[in-house]
Amino acid sequence: MTTTSHTPPAHGEEAPSTPITTESRSAGSSSQRARGLLALLAVYLIWGSTYLAIRFAIESIPPFLMLAIRFLIAGGLLYGFLRLSGSPTPTWKQWAGSAAMGTLLLAGGLGVAAFAEQSVASGLVALAAAVPLWVALFAGLCGQWPVRRKWIGLVIGFIGIILLNLESGVRASPLGAVLLILAPISWAFGSVWSRRLPMPSGLMASATEMLTGGAVLLVVGLALGERVSLLPTERSLLALGYLVIFGSLVAFSAYGYLLRTARPALATSYAYVNPVVAVALGVALDGERITWVGLLALLVILTGVLLVALKRQ
C-alpha cells in the first residue's frame, strides 16, 4: 500500500505537485546503496590490483618515468575537465601545497614502492604499506598520541613489518626491504602534513597533486638516468593504460564518492582489503610465491592496522 507524506506546506509556500511516496524513498535509498556498493568494490579491487599492474608496467618502462606518465596524463585530463566545468584556477599557495603532497605521496610513496617492485614481489609491497600505523605515529608526534588500544595496534603492526623483513623475497633484496619501509613513511607523513597545507577544494586537489607529483617523478626519473630506449611491450602499455584510467581516475572518483556518502571507517576499509587482493593476484596471475612467514606478516600487520584505525564500536 502506498503512503504519501502529509506534512503541510509552510505559510506562503505551495504544496508539492508530486507527493513523496515510500516507494520513491525506497527506490532512492536502494539506488544510493547500489552506487555505494559499486564504489566500494571499485576501491577494493582496482586499488588492490594496481600493485600487480605496476609490476607489469615497469617490465619495459622505468618505474619513475612510468608513474610520471601515469599521473601527468591522469592529472591533465582531470584538471582540464574541472576547468571546463567551471572550477576556479588554484592559487600559487595551493599549487605549492599540492606540490608538497605530490612529492611525498606520489614520488616518495608510490614512486619508491614502484622502484622496490623491481626486486620484491608486488604482494609484499602491498603488505609493507602499513600506512595507518605510521599515520598514528606521526599524529602522536604532533601531539595526538593514540589510546592504549591503538598503542597495542602499533606494536603488533611493527612486529608484522619485522616478520615481513624475514621473508625470503625481502631478505634477498636488502635495498627492497629498506624501500618497503620508506615508501609508507613518506605517504603517511604527507597525509598528516596535508591538514596544515593550503590545498584546492574537491577533485581539483587531486588534479594538481597528480600534475605536480608527476612532474617531480619525471625529474627524479631523468636524474636517475631512466630512459625508454626500446618500444614498451604490449603488456606494459596495457598496464599503464589501466593505471591511468582505472587506478587514477575511476578508483579515485569512487573513493571520493565514498568519503561523501559513507562512514569514514567504511570508506577507508580498502587499507585492509588491498593487500589481500594484491597477494592473491600476484600468486594467480604472475606466479609469485609467498612463504608462510609472509602470510603470517600479512595477518599480523592487518591486525595492527585494524586496532589502530577502527573505532571501539
C-alpha positions as CSV (number, residue, x, y, z in Angstrom):
1,M,0.0,0.0,0.0
2,T,1.3,3.4,-0.9
3,T,1.5,6.1,1.8
4,T,2.2,9.7,1.0
5,S,3.8,12.4,3.1
6,H,1.1,14.6,4.7
7,T,3.4,17.3,6.0
8,P,1.6,20.6,5.4
9,P,3.3,23.3,3.3
10,A,4.8,26.3,5.2
11,H,2.9,29.6,5.1
12,G,3.1,31.2,1.7
13,E,4.5,28.1,0.0
14,E,2.8,25.8,-2.5
15,A,2.3,22.2,-1.8
16,P,4.5,19.9,-3.9
17,S,2.7,18.9,-7.1
18,T,4.0,15.3,-6.8
19,P,3.6,13.5,-3.4
20,I,6.6,11.8,-2.0
21,T,5.8,8.1,-1.7
22,T,7.5,5.4,0.3
23,E,8.3,3.6,-2.9
24,S,10.2,6.6,-4.2
25,R,12.1,7.0,-1.0
26,S,12.9,3.2,-1.0
27,A,14.0,3.4,-4.7
28,G,16.3,6.3,-3.9
29,S,17.8,4.5,-0.9
30,S,18.3,1.3,-3.0
31,S,19.9,3.3,-5.8
32,Q,22.3,5.0,-3.4
33,R,23.1,1.7,-1.7
34,A,23.9,0.2,-5.1
35,R,26.2,3.1,-6.1
36,G,27.9,2.8,-2.7
37,L,28.5,-0.9,-3.2
38,L,29.9,-0.4,-6.7
39,A,32.2,2.3,-5.4
40,L,33.4,0.1,-2.6
41,L,34.1,-2.8,-4.9
42,A,36.0,-0.5,-7.3
43,V,38.2,0.8,-4.5
44,Y,38.8,-2.7,-3.1
45,L,39.5,-4.4,-6.4
46,I,41.1,-1.7,-8.5
47,W,43.4,-0.3,-5.9
48,G,44.3,-3.8,-4.8
49,S,45.2,-4.7,-8.4
50,T,47.4,-1.6,-9.1
51,Y,50.4,-3.3,-7.3
52,L,50.4,-6.0,-10.0
53,A,49.7,-3.5,-12.8
54,I,52.7,-1.5,-11.7
55,R,54.8,-4.6,-11.8
56,F,53.7,-5.3,-15.4
57,A,54.1,-1.7,-16.4
58,I,57.7,-1.5,-15.2
59,E,58.7,-4.6,-17.2
60,S,59.7,-2.3,-20.1
61,I,59.1,1.2,-18.7
62,P,61.4,2.5,-15.9
63,P,59.4,3.0,-12.6
64,F,59.7,6.7,-12.1
65,L,59.1,7.6,-15.7
66,M,56.1,5.2,-15.8
67,L,54.5,6.9,-12.8
68,A,55.3,10.3,-14.3
69,I,53.5,9.4,-17.5
70,R,50.6,7.9,-15.5
71,F,50.0,11.0,-13.3
72,L,50.7,13.6,-15.8
73,I,48.1,12.1,-18.2
74,A,45.5,11.5,-15.4
75,G,46.1,14.8,-13.8
76,G,45.9,16.7,-17.1
77,L,42.7,15.0,-18.0
78,L,41.1,15.7,-14.6
79,Y,42.4,19.3,-14.5
80,G,41.1,20.1,-18.0
81,F,37.7,18.6,-17.2
82,L,37.4,20.5,-13.9
83,R,38.4,23.8,-15.6
84,L,35.9,23.3,-18.4
85,S,33.2,22.6,-15.7
86,G,33.8,25.9,-14.1
87,S,36.2,25.1,-11.2
88,P,38.4,28.0,-10.3
89,T,42.1,28.1,-11.0
90,P,44.2,27.2,-7.9
91,T,46.2,29.9,-6.3
92,W,50.0,29.8,-6.2
93,K,49.9,28.8,-2.5
94,Q,47.5,25.9,-3.4
95,W,49.9,24.8,-6.2
96,A,52.7,24.8,-3.6
97,G,50.7,22.8,-1.2
98,S,49.8,20.3,-3.9
99,A,53.5,20.1,-5.0
100,A,54.5,19.2,-1.4
101,M,51.8,16.5,-1.3
102,G,52.7,15.2,-4.8
103,T,56.3,14.9,-3.8
104,L,55.6,13.0,-0.5
105,L,52.7,10.8,-1.6
106,L,53.3,10.1,-5.3
107,A,57.1,10.4,-5.6
108,G,58.1,9.4,-2.1
109,G,55.3,6.9,-1.6
110,L,54.2,5.3,-4.9
111,G,57.5,6.1,-6.7
112,V,59.7,4.4,-4.1
113,A,57.3,1.5,-3.9
114,A,57.3,1.0,-7.7
115,F,61.1,1.1,-7.6
116,A,61.1,-1.6,-4.9
117,E,58.9,-3.8,-7.1
118,Q,61.9,-4.3,-9.4
119,S,63.3,-6.7,-6.8
120,V,60.4,-7.5,-4.5
121,A,57.1,-9.3,-5.2
122,S,54.1,-7.0,-5.7
123,G,52.2,-8.7,-2.9
124,L,55.0,-7.9,-0.5
125,V,54.9,-4.3,-1.5
126,A,51.2,-4.2,-0.5
127,L,52.0,-5.9,2.8
128,A,54.5,-3.3,3.7
129,A,52.1,-0.4,3.0
130,A,51.0,-0.2,6.7
131,V,50.3,3.5,6.3
132,P,47.7,3.7,9.2
133,L,50.5,2.6,11.6
134,W,52.8,5.4,10.5
135,V,49.9,7.9,10.4
136,A,49.2,7.2,14.0
137,L,52.8,7.6,14.9
138,F,53.2,10.9,13.1
139,A,49.9,12.2,14.6
140,G,51.3,11.3,18.0
141,L,54.4,13.4,17.3
142,C,52.1,16.3,16.5
143,G,50.5,15.9,20.0
144,Q,47.7,13.4,19.3
145,W,49.1,10.3,20.9
146,P,46.9,7.2,20.5
147,V,45.0,5.5,23.3
148,R,46.1,2.2,24.8
149,R,44.3,0.0,22.2
150,K,46.0,1.9,19.4
151,W,49.4,1.6,21.1
152,I,48.8,-2.2,21.1
153,G,47.9,-2.0,17.4
154,L,51.1,0.0,16.7
155,V,53.3,-2.6,18.4
156,I,51.5,-5.5,16.7
157,G,51.8,-3.8,13.3
158,F,55.5,-3.1,13.6
159,I,56.1,-6.7,14.7
160,G,54.4,-7.6,11.4
161,I,56.8,-5.4,9.5
162,I,59.8,-7.1,11.2
163,L,58.3,-10.5,10.2
164,L,57.9,-9.2,6.6
165,N,61.6,-8.4,6.5
166,L,62.3,-12.0,7.5
167,E,60.5,-13.3,4.4
168,S,62.9,-14.8,1.9
169,G,61.8,-12.5,-1.0
170,V,62.7,-9.4,1.0
171,R,66.0,-10.8,2.6
172,A,67.2,-11.4,-1.0
173,S,67.0,-7.7,-1.6
174,P,68.2,-5.5,1.3
175,L,67.5,-2.4,-0.8
176,G,64.0,-3.5,-1.4
177,A,63.5,-4.1,2.3
178,V,64.6,-0.5,3.1
179,L,62.4,0.9,0.4
180,L,59.4,-1.0,1.7
181,I,59.8,0.9,5.0
182,L,60.5,4.3,3.4
183,A,57.6,4.3,1.0
184,P,54.7,4.1,3.6
185,I,56.6,6.5,5.9
186,S,56.6,9.2,3.1
187,W,52.9,8.6,2.3
188,A,51.9,8.7,6.0
189,F,53.9,11.9,6.7
190,G,52.4,13.6,3.7
191,S,48.9,12.5,4.8
192,V,49.3,14.1,8.3
193,W,51.0,17.2,7.0
194,S,48.3,17.8,4.4
195,R,46.0,19.1,7.1
196,R,48.2,22.1,7.5
197,L,48.8,23.0,3.9
198,P,46.7,25.2,1.6
199,M,45.0,22.9,-0.9
200,P,42.4,23.4,-3.7
201,S,38.9,22.1,-2.9
202,G,37.4,18.8,-4.1
203,L,38.8,16.9,-7.0
204,M,41.0,19.9,-8.0
205,A,43.3,19.0,-5.1
206,S,43.8,15.6,-6.7
207,A,44.3,17.0,-10.2
208,T,47.0,19.5,-9.0
209,E,48.6,16.8,-6.8
210,M,48.9,14.4,-9.8
211,L,50.3,17.1,-12.1
212,T,52.9,18.3,-9.6
213,G,53.7,14.8,-8.4
214,G,54.1,13.6,-12.0
215,A,56.5,16.5,-12.7
216,V,58.6,15.5,-9.7
217,L,58.6,11.9,-10.7
218,L,59.7,12.9,-14.2
219,V,62.7,14.9,-12.9
220,V,63.7,12.1,-10.5
221,G,63.5,9.5,-13.2
222,L,65.6,11.6,-15.7
223,A,68.1,12.4,-12.9
224,L,68.5,8.7,-12.2
225,G,69.2,8.0,-15.8
226,E,65.9,6.4,-16.6
227,R,65.2,6.3,-20.4
228,V,62.8,4.4,-22.6
229,S,65.2,3.2,-25.2
230,L,63.0,0.4,-26.7
231,L,59.4,0.3,-27.6
232,P,57.5,-0.8,-24.5
233,T,55.8,-4.2,-24.6
234,E,52.1,-4.6,-25.2
235,R,51.6,-5.8,-21.6
236,S,53.4,-2.7,-20.2
237,L,51.3,-0.3,-22.3
238,L,48.1,-2.1,-21.3
239,A,49.1,-1.9,-17.6
240,L,49.9,1.8,-17.9
241,G,46.6,2.5,-19.6
242,Y,44.9,0.6,-16.8
243,L,46.7,2.6,-14.1
244,V,45.8,5.9,-15.8
245,I,42.1,5.2,-16.4
246,F,41.1,2.8,-13.6
247,G,43.8,3.4,-10.9
248,S,44.0,7.2,-11.1
249,L,40.5,8.2,-12.4
250,V,37.8,5.6,-11.7
251,A,39.0,4.4,-8.4
252,F,39.8,7.8,-7.0
253,S,36.4,9.1,-8.1
254,A,34.8,6.1,-6.4
255,Y,36.8,6.8,-3.2
256,G,35.7,10.5,-3.3
257,Y,32.0,9.3,-3.5
258,L,32.5,7.0,-0.5
259,L,34.0,9.9,1.5
260,R,30.9,12.0,0.8
261,T,28.3,9.3,1.4
262,A,29.7,6.6,3.7
263,R,31.1,6.3,7.1
264,P,34.9,7.1,7.2
265,A,35.6,3.6,8.7
266,L,33.9,2.0,5.7
267,A,35.4,4.4,3.1
268,T,39.0,3.7,4.4
269,S,38.5,0.0,4.8
270,Y,40.3,-0.5,1.5
271,A,43.5,-0.5,3.5
272,Y,42.6,-3.9,4.9
273,V,41.4,-5.4,1.7
274,N,44.0,-4.2,-0.9
275,P,46.9,-6.3,0.5
276,V,44.8,-9.5,0.3
277,V,43.8,-8.6,-3.3
278,A,47.4,-7.8,-4.3
279,V,48.8,-11.0,-2.9
280,A,46.1,-13.2,-4.5
281,L,46.6,-11.5,-7.9
282,G,50.3,-11.8,-7.7
283,V,50.1,-15.5,-7.0
284,A,47.4,-16.2,-9.5
285,L,48.5,-14.1,-12.5
286,D,52.2,-13.6,-12.1
287,G,53.4,-16.8,-10.5
288,E,54.6,-15.0,-7.4
289,R,55.2,-17.1,-4.3
290,I,54.8,-16.1,-0.7
291,T,56.1,-18.2,2.2
292,W,54.3,-18.9,5.5
293,V,56.3,-16.1,7.1
294,G,54.9,-13.6,4.5
295,L,51.3,-14.9,5.2
296,L,51.9,-14.5,8.9
297,A,53.2,-11.0,8.4
298,L,50.1,-10.1,6.4
299,L,47.8,-11.3,9.2
300,V,49.9,-9.5,11.9
301,I,50.1,-6.2,10.0
302,L,46.3,-6.2,9.2
303,T,45.5,-7.0,12.9
304,G,47.6,-4.0,14.0
305,V,46.1,-1.7,11.4
306,L,42.6,-2.7,12.4
307,L,43.3,-1.9,16.1
308,V,44.7,1.5,15.1
309,A,42.1,2.5,12.6
310,L,38.8,1.2,13.8
311,K,36.7,2.9,16.4
312,R,35.6,1.0,19.5
313,Q,32.1,0.4,18.2
